[in-house]
Amino acid sequence: MEAFFIIARFQNTGVGRQVAKQIWQMHKVLWEVAVIPENKPALIFWRKVINEFTKGNYLEEVKLVQMSDYKAERVIFEFGANIL
């Protein structure tokens, strides 16, 4: 999955949490969620939702990620198949 976005009028309503958890339940694979470190609302959202879903059983680290023509720092959340 390339991107996850909830339009503004549905943000902070629980829709994003519900959709993310449904996707993870349907696809029981190793997941990596990458977040731009400066995007504080996204970091708060993903930490909370991933923690709830995994009951705290996930990895979080900052990595340098190769983009198309440059590298960028991302917070990576890893969970799923070989973690749970």
Jmol script that loads the backbone (N, CA, C; Angstrom):
load data "model"
ATOM      1  N   MET A   1       0.856  -1.154   0.000  1.00  0.00           N
ATOM      2  CA  MET A   1       0.000   0.000   0.000  1.00  0.00           C
ATOM      3  C   MET A   1       0.909   1.226   0.000  1.00  0.00           C
ATOM      4  N   GLU A   2       0.684   2.113  -0.898  1.00  0.00           N
ATOM      5  CA  GLU A   2       1.563   3.270  -1.066  1.00  0.00           C
ATOM      6  C   GLU A   2       1.249   4.406  -0.095  1.00  0.00           C
ATOM      7  N   ALA A   3      -0.043   4.681   0.130  1.00  0.00           N
ATOM      8  CA  ALA A   3      -0.401   5.843   0.954  1.00  0.00           C
ATOM      9  C   ALA A   3      -1.701   5.575   1.704  1.00  0.00           C
ATOM     10  N   PHE A   4      -1.874   6.296   2.788  1.00  0.00           N
ATOM     11  CA  PHE A   4      -3.081   6.198   3.613  1.00  0.00           C
ATOM     12  C   PHE A   4      -3.475   7.614   3.973  1.00  0.00           C
ATOM     13  N   PHE A   5      -4.665   8.025   3.558  1.00  0.00           N
ATOM     14  CA  PHE A   5      -5.097   9.404   3.806  1.00  0.00           C
ATOM     15  C   PHE A   5      -6.590   9.428   4.069  1.00  0.00           C
ATOM     16  N   ILE A   6      -6.989  10.148   5.093  1.00  0.00           N
ATOM     17  CA  ILE A   6      -8.398  10.351   5.418  1.00  0.00           C
ATOM     18  C   ILE A   6      -8.699  11.829   5.197  1.00  0.00           C
ATOM     19  N   ILE A   7      -9.728  12.132   4.392  1.00  0.00           N
ATOM     20  CA  ILE A   7     -10.039  13.541   4.118  1.00  0.00           C
ATOM     21  C   ILE A   7     -10.426  14.257   5.410  1.00  0.00           C
ATOM     22  N   ALA A   8     -10.203  15.552   5.413  1.00  0.00           N
ATOM     23  CA  ALA A   8     -10.299  16.374   6.629  1.00  0.00           C
ATOM     24  C   ALA A   8     -11.602  16.174   7.396  1.00  0.00           C
ATOM     25  N   ARG A   9     -12.723  16.144   6.710  1.00  0.00           N
ATOM     26  CA  ARG A   9     -13.992  16.077   7.454  1.00  0.00           C
ATOM     27  C   ARG A   9     -14.187  14.762   8.201  1.00  0.00           C
ATOM     28  N   PHE A  10     -13.409  13.728   7.855  1.00  0.00           N
ATOM     29  CA  PHE A  10     -13.506  12.450   8.553  1.00  0.00           C
ATOM     30  C   PHE A  10     -12.348  12.203   9.513  1.00  0.00           C
ATOM     31  N   GLN A  11     -11.398  13.127   9.580  1.00  0.00           N
ATOM     32  CA  GLN A  11     -10.295  12.981  10.522  1.00  0.00           C
ATOM     33  C   GLN A  11     -10.812  13.201  11.943  1.00  0.00           C
ATOM     34  N   ASN A  12     -10.205  12.521  12.897  1.00  0.00           N
ATOM     35  CA  ASN A  12     -10.584  12.597  14.317  1.00  0.00           C
ATOM     36  C   ASN A  12     -11.995  12.086  14.589  1.00  0.00           C
ATOM     37  N   THR A  13     -12.478  11.173  13.735  1.00  0.00           N
ATOM     38  CA  THR A  13     -13.795  10.568  13.945  1.00  0.00           C
ATOM     39  C   THR A  13     -13.699   9.069  14.221  1.00  0.00           C
ATOM     40  N   GLY A  14     -12.486   8.512  14.131  1.00  0.00           N
ATOM     41  CA  GLY A  14     -12.301   7.077  14.310  1.00  0.00           C
ATOM     42  C   GLY A  14     -12.294   6.297  13.006  1.00  0.00           C
ATOM     43  N   VAL A  15     -12.612   6.970  11.894  1.00  0.00           N
ATOM     44  CA  VAL A  15     -12.650   6.294  10.596  1.00  0.00           C
ATOM     45  C   VAL A  15     -11.270   5.752  10.227  1.00  0.00           C
ATOM     46  N   GLY A  16     -10.231   6.559  10.370  1.00  0.00           N
ATOM     47  CA  GLY A  16      -8.877   6.124  10.023  1.00  0.00           C
ATOM     48  C   GLY A  16      -8.442   4.919  10.832  1.00  0.00           C
ATOM     49  N   ARG A  17      -8.700   4.945  12.120  1.00  0.00           N
ATOM     50  CA  ARG A  17      -8.349   3.831  13.010  1.00  0.00           C
ATOM     51  C   ARG A  17      -9.068   2.560  12.555  1.00  0.00           C
ATOM     52  N   GLN A  18     -10.355   2.685  12.292  1.00  0.00           N
ATOM     53  CA  GLN A  18     -11.165   1.535  11.894  1.00  0.00           C
ATOM     54  C   GLN A  18     -10.688   0.954  10.560  1.00  0.00           C
ATOM     55  N   VAL A  19     -10.447   1.810   9.582  1.00  0.00           N
ATOM     56  CA  VAL A  19     -10.000   1.343   8.262  1.00  0.00           C
ATOM     57  C   VAL A  19      -8.629   0.673   8.358  1.00  0.00           C
ATOM     58  N   ALA A  20      -7.691   1.293   9.065  1.00  0.00           N
ATOM     59  CA  ALA A  20      -6.350   0.710   9.205  1.00  0.00           C
ATOM     60  C   ALA A  20      -6.438  -0.680   9.828  1.00  0.00           C
ATOM     61  N   LYS A  21      -7.178  -0.812  10.907  1.00  0.00           N
ATOM     62  CA  LYS A  21      -7.285  -2.107  11.583  1.00  0.00           C
ATOM     63  C   LYS A  21      -7.949  -3.155  10.696  1.00  0.00           C
ATOM     64  N   GLN A  22      -8.952  -2.755   9.912  1.00  0.00           N
ATOM     65  CA  GLN A  22      -9.592  -3.704   8.994  1.00  0.00           C
ATOM     66  C   GLN A  22      -8.608  -4.191   7.932  1.00  0.00           C
ATOM     67  N   ILE A  23      -7.818  -3.282   7.393  1.00  0.00           N
ATOM     68  CA  ILE A  23      -6.818  -3.659   6.387  1.00  0.00           C
ATOM     69  C   ILE A  23      -5.815  -4.634   6.991  1.00  0.00           C
ATOM     70  N   TRP A  24      -5.327  -4.338   8.197  1.00  0.00           N
ATOM     71  CA  TRP A  24      -4.342  -5.214   8.842  1.00  0.00           C
ATOM     72  C   TRP A  24      -4.925  -6.587   9.152  1.00  0.00           C
ATOM     73  N   GLN A  25      -6.211  -6.628   9.526  1.00  0.00           N
ATOM     74  CA  GLN A  25      -6.862  -7.920   9.786  1.00  0.00           C
ATOM     75  C   GLN A  25      -6.992  -8.733   8.504  1.00  0.00           C
ATOM     76  N   MET A  26      -7.268  -8.066   7.392  1.00  0.00           N
ATOM     77  CA  MET A  26      -7.445  -8.745   6.106  1.00  0.00           C
ATOM     78  C   MET A  26      -6.124  -9.239   5.528  1.00  0.00           C
ATOM     79  N   HIS A  27      -5.053  -8.515   5.779  1.00  0.00           N
ATOM     80  CA  HIS A  27      -3.754  -8.822   5.181  1.00  0.00           C
ATOM     81  C   HIS A  27      -2.728  -9.043   6.292  1.00  0.00           C
ATOM     82  N   LYS A  28      -2.612 -10.273   6.727  1.00  0.00           N
ATOM     83  CA  LYS A  28      -1.727 -10.614   7.852  1.00  0.00           C
ATOM     84  C   LYS A  28      -0.319 -10.862   7.341  1.00  0.00           C
ATOM     85  N   VAL A  29       0.356  -9.775   7.059  1.00  0.00           N
ATOM     86  CA  VAL A  29       1.723  -9.792   6.527  1.00  0.00           C
ATOM     87  C   VAL A  29       2.583  -8.890   7.402  1.00  0.00           C
ATOM     88  N   LEU A  30       3.845  -8.802   7.071  1.00  0.00           N
ATOM     89  CA  LEU A  30       4.725  -7.855   7.748  1.00  0.00           C
ATOM     90  C   LEU A  30       4.414  -6.463   7.211  1.00  0.00           C
ATOM     91  N   TRP A  31       4.080  -5.546   8.096  1.00  0.00           N
ATOM     92  CA  TRP A  31       3.743  -4.178   7.711  1.00  0.00           C
ATOM     93  C   TRP A  31       4.851  -3.228   8.113  1.00  0.00           C
ATOM     94  N   GLU A  32       5.111  -2.261   7.252  1.00  0.00           N
ATOM     95  CA  GLU A  32       5.983  -1.129   7.564  1.00  0.00           C
ATOM     96  C   GLU A  32       5.213   0.141   7.261  1.00  0.00           C
ATOM     97  N   VAL A  33       5.075   0.973   8.264  1.00  0.00           N
ATOM     98  CA  VAL A  33       4.426   2.270   8.094  1.00  0.00           C
ATOM     99  C   VAL A  33       5.510   3.322   8.270  1.00  0.00           C
ATOM    100  N   ALA A  34       5.717   4.121   7.235  1.00  0.00           N
ATOM    101  CA  ALA A  34       6.750   5.164   7.256  1.00  0.00           C
ATOM    102  C   ALA A  34       6.086   6.525   7.429  1.00  0.00           C
ATOM    103  N   VAL A  35       6.618   7.311   8.361  1.00  0.00           N
ATOM    104  CA  VAL A  35       6.043   8.624   8.665  1.00  0.00           C
ATOM    105  C   VAL A  35       7.148   9.672   8.650  1.00  0.00           C
ATOM    106  N   ILE A  36       6.851  10.816   8.053  1.00  0.00           N
ATOM    107  CA  ILE A  36       7.785  11.940   8.071  1.00  0.00           C
ATOM    108  C   ILE A  36       7.918  12.408   9.519  1.00  0.00           C
ATOM    109  N   PRO A  37       9.132  12.477  10.064  1.00  0.00           N
ATOM    110  CA  PRO A  37       9.313  12.819  11.480  1.00  0.00           C
ATOM    111  C   PRO A  37       8.674  14.147  11.896  1.00  0.00           C
ATOM    112  N   GLU A  38       8.631  15.104  11.005  1.00  0.00           N
ATOM    113  CA  GLU A  38       8.060  16.416  11.338  1.00  0.00           C
ATOM    114  C   GLU A  38       6.530  16.412  11.358  1.00  0.00           C
ATOM    115  N   ASN A  39       5.916  15.353  10.871  1.00  0.00           N
ATOM    116  CA  ASN A  39       4.455  15.274  10.834  1.00  0.00           C
ATOM    117  C   ASN A  39       3.946  14.733  12.173  1.00  0.00           C
ATOM    118  N   LYS A  40       3.931  15.605  13.164  1.00  0.00           N
ATOM    119  CA  LYS A  40       3.595  15.199  14.538  1.00  0.00           C
ATOM    120  C   LYS A  40       2.198  14.586  14.663  1.00  0.00           C
ATOM    121  N   PRO A  41       1.153  15.163  14.022  1.00  0.00           N
ATOM    122  CA  PRO A  41      -0.163  14.518  14.131  1.00  0.00           C
ATOM    123  C   PRO A  41      -0.170  13.088  13.587  1.00  0.00           C
ATOM    124  N   ALA A  42       0.549  12.852  12.492  1.00  0.00           N
ATOM    125  CA  ALA A  42       0.613  11.495  11.932  1.00  0.00           C
ATOM    126  C   ALA A  42       1.353  10.552  12.875  1.00  0.00           C
ATOM    127  N   LEU A  43       2.444  11.016  13.468  1.00  0.00           N
ATOM    128  CA  LEU A  43       3.178  10.173  14.421  1.00  0.00           C
ATOM    129  C   LEU A  43       2.302   9.793  15.605  1.00  0.00           C
ATOM    130  N   ILE A  44       1.560  10.747  16.126  1.00  0.00           N
ATOM    131  CA  ILE A  44       0.659  10.469  17.254  1.00  0.00           C
ATOM    132  C   ILE A  44      -0.389   9.438  16.846  1.00  0.00           C
ATOM    133  N   PHE A  45      -1.000   9.646  15.675  1.00  0.00           N
ATOM    134  CA  PHE A  45      -2.030   8.726  15.177  1.00  0.00           C
ATOM    135  C   PHE A  45      -1.477   7.314  15.022  1.00  0.00           C
ATOM    136  N   TRP A  46      -0.367   7.172  14.283  1.00  0.00           N
ATOM    137  CA  TRP A  46       0.152   5.835  14.001  1.00  0.00           C
ATOM    138  C   TRP A  46       0.652   5.137  15.258  1.00  0.00           C
ATOM    139  N   ARG A  47       1.311   5.841  16.154  1.00  0.00           N
ATOM    140  CA  ARG A  47       1.754   5.208  17.413  1.00  0.00           C
ATOM    141  C   ARG A  47       0.562   4.646  18.176  1.00  0.00           C
ATOM    142  N   LYS A  48      -0.475   5.444  18.274  1.00  0.00           N
ATOM    143  CA  LYS A  48      -1.652   5.030  19.041  1.00  0.00           C
ATOM    144  C   LYS A  48      -2.351   3.834  18.390  1.00  0.00           C
ATOM    145  N   VAL A  49      -2.610   3.922  17.096  1.00  0.00           N
ATOM    146  CA  VAL A  49      -3.360   2.873  16.408  1.00  0.00           C
ATOM    147  C   VAL A  49      -2.556   1.574  16.324  1.00  0.00           C
ATOM    148  N   ILE A  50      -1.277   1.678  15.990  1.00  0.00           N
ATOM    149  CA  ILE A  50      -0.445   0.471  15.904  1.00  0.00           C
ATOM    150  C   ILE A  50      -0.276  -0.158  17.282  1.00  0.00           C
ATOM    151  N   ASN A  51      -0.093   0.652  18.307  1.00  0.00           N
ATOM    152  CA  ASN A  51       0.022   0.132  19.669  1.00  0.00           C
ATOM    153  C   ASN A  51      -1.252  -0.604  20.075  1.00  0.00           C
ATOM    154  N   GLU A  52      -2.413  -0.024  19.784  1.00  0.00           N
ATOM    155  CA  GLU A  52      -3.690  -0.684  20.098  1.00  0.00           C
ATOM    156  C   GLU A  52      -3.810  -2.010  19.352  1.00  0.00           C
ATOM    157  N   PHE A  53      -3.510  -1.987  18.062  1.00  0.00           N
ATOM    158  CA  PHE A  53      -3.684  -3.174  17.221  1.00  0.00           C
ATOM    159  C   PHE A  53      -2.742  -4.302  17.630  1.00  0.00           C
ATOM    160  N   THR A  54      -1.505  -3.962  17.952  1.00  0.00           N
ATOM    161  CA  THR A  54      -0.491  -4.984  18.252  1.00  0.00           C
ATOM    162  C   THR A  54      -0.340  -5.267  19.741  1.00  0.00           C
ATOM    163  N   LYS A  55      -1.082  -4.528  20.564  1.00  0.00           N
ATOM    164  CA  LYS A  55      -0.934  -4.631  22.022  1.00  0.00           C
ATOM    165  C   LYS A  55       0.516  -4.357  22.431  1.00  0.00           C
ATOM    166  N   GLY A  56       1.120  -3.369  21.756  1.00  0.00           N
ATOM    167  CA  GLY A  56       2.475  -2.932  22.088  1.00  0.00           C
ATOM    168  C   GLY A  56       3.594  -3.739  21.457  1.00  0.00           C
ATOM    169  N   ASN A  57       3.249  -4.700  20.623  1.00  0.00           N
ATOM    170  CA  ASN A  57       4.254  -5.587  20.036  1.00  0.00           C
ATOM    171  C   ASN A  57       4.635  -5.121  18.624  1.00  0.00           C
ATOM    172  N   TYR A  58       5.409  -4.053  18.555  1.00  0.00           N
ATOM    173  CA  TYR A  58       5.867  -3.511  17.277  1.00  0.00           C
ATOM    174  C   TYR A  58       7.237  -2.881  17.468  1.00  0.00           C
ATOM    175  N   LEU A  59       7.913  -2.646  16.353  1.00  0.00           N
ATOM    176  CA  LEU A  59       9.210  -1.972  16.378  1.00  0.00           C
ATOM    177  C   LEU A  59       9.029  -0.560  15.836  1.00  0.00           C
ATOM    178  N   GLU A  60       9.759   0.380  16.412  1.00  0.00           N
ATOM    179  CA  GLU A  60       9.756   1.757  15.921  1.00  0.00           C
ATOM    180  C   GLU A  60      11.196   2.240  15.880  1.00  0.00           C
ATOM    181  N   GLU A  61      11.604   2.724  14.711  1.00  0.00           N
ATOM    182  CA  GLU A  61      12.958   3.262  14.594  1.00  0.00           C
ATOM    183  C   GLU A  61      13.002   4.313  13.494  1.00  0.00           C
ATOM    184  N   VAL A  62      14.006   5.169  13.589  1.00  0.00           N
ATOM    185  CA  VAL A  62      14.234   6.181  12.562  1.00  0.00           C
ATOM    186  C   VAL A  62      15.242   5.610  11.578  1.00  0.00           C
ATOM    187  N   LYS A  63      14.892   5.668  10.285  1.00  0.00           N
ATOM    188  CA  LYS A  63      15.770   5.131   9.243  1.00  0.00           C
ATOM    189  C   LYS A  63      15.932   6.160   8.132  1.00  0.00           C
ATOM    190  N   LEU A  64      17.037   6.046   7.427  1.00  0.00           N
ATOM    191  CA  LEU A  64      17.256   6.816   6.215  1.00  0.00           C
ATOM    192  C   LEU A  64      16.695   5.976   5.069  1.00  0.00           C
ATOM    193  N   VAL A  65      15.685   6.499   4.381  1.00  0.00           N
ATOM    194  CA  VAL A  65      14.969   5.755   3.350  1.00  0.00           C
ATOM    195  C   VAL A  65      15.323   6.308   1.975  1.00  0.00           C
ATOM    196  N   GLN A  66      15.588   5.416   1.032  1.00  0.00           N
ATOM    197  CA  GLN A  66      15.892   5.832  -0.339  1.00  0.00           C
ATOM    198  C   GLN A  66      14.600   6.213  -1.049  1.00  0.00           C
ATOM    199  N   MET A  67      14.516   7.455  -1.482  1.00  0.00           N
ATOM    200  CA  MET A  67      13.402   7.914  -2.303  1.00  0.00           C
ATOM    201  C   MET A  67      13.862   7.774  -3.751  1.00  0.00           C
ATOM    202  N   SER A  68      13.129   8.309  -4.703  1.00  0.00           N
ATOM    203  CA  SER A  68      13.514   8.133  -6.110  1.00  0.00           C
ATOM    204  C   SER A  68      14.919   8.652  -6.403  1.00  0.00           C
ATOM    205  N   ASP A  69      15.254   9.857  -5.944  1.00  0.00           N
ATOM    206  CA  ASP A  69      16.587  10.396  -6.253  1.00  0.00           C
ATOM    207  C   ASP A  69      17.281  11.033  -5.046  1.00  0.00           C
ATOM    208  N   TYR A  70      16.829  10.709  -3.857  1.00  0.00           N
ATOM    209  CA  TYR A  70      17.455  11.226  -2.640  1.00  0.00           C
ATOM    210  C   TYR A  70      17.103  10.314  -1.466  1.00  0.00           C
ATOM    211  N   LYS A  71      17.737  10.554  -0.336  1.00  0.00           N
ATOM    212  CA  LYS A  71      17.422   9.814   0.888  1.00  0.00           C
ATOM    213  C   LYS A  71      16.754  10.761   1.873  1.00  0.00           C
ATOM    214  N   ALA A  72      15.819  10.226   2.648  1.00  0.00           N
ATOM    215  CA  ALA A  72      15.099  11.040   3.624  1.00  0.00           C
ATOM    216  C   ALA A  72      14.893  10.239   4.900  1.00  0.00           C
ATOM    217  N   GLU A  73      14.903  10.924   6.021  1.00  0.00           N
ATOM    218  CA  GLU A  73      14.674  10.287   7.309  1.00  0.00           C
ATOM    219  C   GLU A  73      13.180  10.024   7.480  1.00  0.00           C
ATOM    220  N   ARG A  74      12.854   8.832   7.971  1.00  0.00           N
ATOM    221  CA  ARG A  74      11.474   8.462   8.252  1.00  0.00           C
ATOM    222  C   ARG A  74      11.421   7.692   9.565  1.00  0.00           C
ATOM    223  N   VAL A  75      10.325   7.845  10.281  1.00  0.00           N
ATOM    224  CA  VAL A  75      10.046   6.987  11.431  1.00  0.00           C
ATOM    225  C   VAL A  75       9.339   5.765  10.853  1.00  0.00           C
ATOM    226  N   ILE A  76       9.895   4.590  11.116  1.00  0.00           N
ATOM    227  CA  ILE A  76       9.350   3.344  10.574  1.00  0.00           C
ATOM    228  C   ILE A  76       8.746   2.528  11.714  1.00  0.00           C
ATOM    229  N   PHE A  77       7.484   2.166  11.549  1.00  0.00           N
ATOM    230  CA  PHE A  77       6.802   1.249  12.460  1.00  0.00           C
ATOM    231  C   PHE A  77       6.729  -0.091  11.736  1.00  0.00           C
ATOM    232  N   GLU A  78       7.181  -1.149  12.387  1.00  0.00           N
ATOM    233  CA  GLU A  78       7.174  -2.476  11.778  1.00  0.00           C
ATOM    234  C   GLU A  78       6.423  -3.433  12.695  1.00  0.00           C
ATOM    235  N   PHE A  79       5.500  -4.178  12.111  1.00  0.00           N
ATOM    236  CA  PHE A  79       4.689  -5.107  12.896  1.00  0.00           C
ATOM    237  C   PHE A  79       4.044  -6.113  11.954  1.00  0.00           C
ATOM    238  N   GLY A  80       3.535  -7.174  12.517  1.00  0.00           N
ATOM    239  CA  GLY A  80       2.820  -8.156  11.712  1.00  0.00           C
ATOM    240  C   GLY A  80       3.434  -9.527  11.770  1.00  0.00           C
ATOM    241  N   ALA A  81       3.485 -10.171  10.616  1.00  0.00           N
ATOM    242  CA  ALA A  81       3.787 -11.595  10.461  1.00  0.00           C
ATOM    243  C   ALA A  81       4.891 -12.123  11.368  1.00  0.00           C
ATOM    244  N   ASN A  82       6.099 -11.580  11.282  1.00  0.00           N
ATOM    245  CA  ASN A  82       7.194 -12.156  12.073  1.00  0.00           C
ATOM    246  C   ASN A  82       7.420 -11.441  13.398  1.00  0.00           C
ATOM    247  N   ILE A  83       6.600 -10.461  13.706  1.00  0.00           N
ATOM    248  CA  ILE A  83       6.749  -9.714  14.957  1.00  0.00           C
ATOM    249  C   ILE A  83       5.737 -10.231  15.983  1.00  0.00           C
ATOM    250  N   LEU A  84       4.503 -10.427  15.553  1.00  0.00           N
ATOM    251  CA  LEU A  84       3.431 -10.810  16.487  1.00  0.00           C
ATOM    252  C   LEU A  84       3.458 -12.282  16.802  1.00  0.00           C
TER     253      LEU A  84
END
end "model"
wireframe off; spacefill off
backbone 0.3
color backbone group
